[in-house]
Amino acid sequence: MRDMQHIAKAVKDTLSGDFGKVRIADVLVQDEVGWDGDALLRVDVVFEGAHKDIDARKLTGAVRNVRLRLRDMNEDAFPLFSFISKGDWGAERRKSA
């Protein structure tokens, strides 16, 4: 069984340095299975700040950097990211398993 809180902390720690002025408020992880049966991790990254403050060049390496961290944890599920401002985070949010 996956430890979603441990995975969420690893994701937050990995991405925190890449957000510049924007602070990561929360990371929520949900276990999923892809159409082909592969293990996936649905990762909602909730941040404080404006979308315009996120450096898109830094985000391009997010999947690679997180996957390297997950591999170090012996986790092979592929992360699928959503980046959501705290102001937009509301009633429709998903909860970690």
Order of alpha helices (4+ residues) and beta strands (2+ residues): alpha-beta-beta-alpha-alpha-beta
